[in-house]
Amino acid sequence: FVTVAIVYSLFSALVGYYTGDKVALFSSGARAVTAQEAPQLVRMVENLCITVGMPMPKIHVIDDSSINAFATGRDPEHASIAVTTGAMQKLENEELEGVLAHELSHVRNYDIRVMTVVIVLVGIVSIMADMIFRVSLRGGRRRDNDASGPLLLFGLALMIFAPLVAELIKLAVSRKREFLADASGALITRFPEGLARALEKIERDGGRLQRASAATAHLYIANPFRAGAFTALFSTHPPVKDRIEALRKMASLPS
């Protein structure tokens, strides 16, 4: 049973790894655009890709007035970037460039691959915790009640807390990758203030995406469910104020 469960977990992760970009784009309502339809957006992405020497991703637009964006794809050769119309309309050029550089950094840093590995490990931990509980339950039935109590309690505690701890670790990794993408994006543009100002506007904007999905929330530059929906501990993103502070510390460093 354990082997079958682990194989299933690996298979599910593999399917998600190769098809997750299509699911994310579909669930967000993103539509592909050409250079004729969004010339400024395409030109910005092209210039950033030339700067870092990476292939041009497919570009999509989400018809939503909130300010947000995400990147998806297992590697630079299979990447897509989606930007809301709100971001295109409300952000200045330097701010939008900072957002795009952040998203390209996720692709360059292979964050989809990293998070896929983390998700697989979380799944395996959950499966193993459940199996240990079942084994302790069977073992407890074969012993007298006094001896079986501690074993059952241990198995139950492991079943409850091991998956929770694993999930918290996954969320912590996601938050660290956001900080890394902020820093990497700022290095690409050489203007950390652009992304910092974009994050300030995102925070003030306060709108939530109309088609936000919990399964893809970690992909976005900012939590699409807005502040207050999750505590900081259970969020896929660091607090926006912490990200802005880190970017402005970068800006103050001597070049």
C-alpha positions, 0 to 999 in steps of 0.5 A, spaced: 500 500 500 505 504 501 509 503 495 502 504 491 501 511 494 508 513 493 508 511 486 501 515 485 504 521 489 509 521 484 505 520 478 500 526 480 506 530 481 509 528 474 502 530 471 502 536 474 509 538 472 508 537 465 501 540 465 500 545 471 502 551 466 495 549 462 491 548 468 494 555 471 492 559 465 486 556 464 483 557 471 485 564 471 482 566 464 488 568 461 488 569 454 494 569 449 496 576 446 501 578 440 505 583 439 500 587 435 495 586 441 500 588 447 506 591 444 508 595 450 508 589 454 511 584 449 517 589 448 518 589 455 518 582 456 523 581 450 528 587 452 528 583 459 529 576 456 535 579 452 538 582 458 538 575 461 539 571 455 533 567 456 528 564 451 521 569 450 516 566 454 508 566 451 505 572 454 498 572 456 493 577 459 488 576 464 482 581 464 481 583 471 482 590 474 486 588 480 494 588 479 497 582 479 501 577 475 504 570 475 509 566 471 508 558 470 512 553 466 517 547 468 523 551 465 525 557 460 523 553 454 516 552 456 514 558 460 508 563 460 507 569 463 500 572 465 499 579 467 492 582 469 489 588 465 489 592 471 497 591 472 498 594 465 493 600 466 495 602 473 503 601 473 508 605 471 513 603 466 518 602 471 513 598 476 511 594 470 518 592 468 519 590 476 513 585 476 515 582 469 523 581 472 520 578 478 516 573 474 522 571 469 526 570 475 521 565 477 522 561 471 530 562 471 530 560 478 526 553 476 521 555 482 516 550 479 521 544 479 523 546 486 515 547 488 514 540 485 519 536 489 517 540 495 509 538 494 512 530 492 515 530 499 509 533 503 505 528 500 510 522 502 510 525 509 503 525 509 502 518 506 507 515 511 504 518 517 497 515 515 501 508 515 504 509 521 498 511 525 494 504 521 500 500 524 500 503 531 492 502 531 493 494 529 498 493 534 494 496 539 489 491 538 493 486 539 495 488 546 492 489 552 489 496 553 494 499 558 500 498 553 496 500 547 494 507 549 501 510 548 502 507 542 495 509 539 496 516 542 503 517 538 500 514 532 495 519 532 499 525 534 504 523 528 498 523 523 495 529 525 502 533 526 506 530 521 502 533 515 501 539 518 509 541 519 510 538 512 505 543 509 508 549 513 515 547 511 512 548 503 509 554 505 515 557 508 519 555 502 514 558 497 515 565 501 523 564 501 522 563 493 518 570 493 524 573 496 529 570 492 525 572 485 524 579 488 531 580 489 533 576 482 528 581 479 531 587 482 538 585 479 535 584 472 532 591 472 538 594 476 532 598 479 529 595 486 525 601 487 520 600 481 518 593 484 517 596 491 513 601 488 509 596 484 508 592 491 505 598 494 500 599 489 498 592 489 497 593 497 493 599 496 489 596 490 486 591 495 482 588 489 482 580 489 482 576 482 475 574 480 478 567 478 483 566 483 484 559 485 487 556 492 491 551 487 495 556 483 495 562 489 503 561 490 504 563 483 502 570 483 506 576 485 501 577 490 496 573 494 490 573 490 486 573 496 488 579 499 490 580 506 486 577 512 484 571 508 490 567 511 495 568 517 502 570 515 504 563 517 499 559 512 500 564 507 504 562 500 507 569 500 511 574 505 508 580 508 508 585 502 511 590 507 517 586 508 518 585 501 518 592 500 523 593 506 528 588 503 527 591 496 529 598 499 535 595 503 537 593 496 536 600 493 540 603 498 546 598 497 552 602 494 553 599 486 
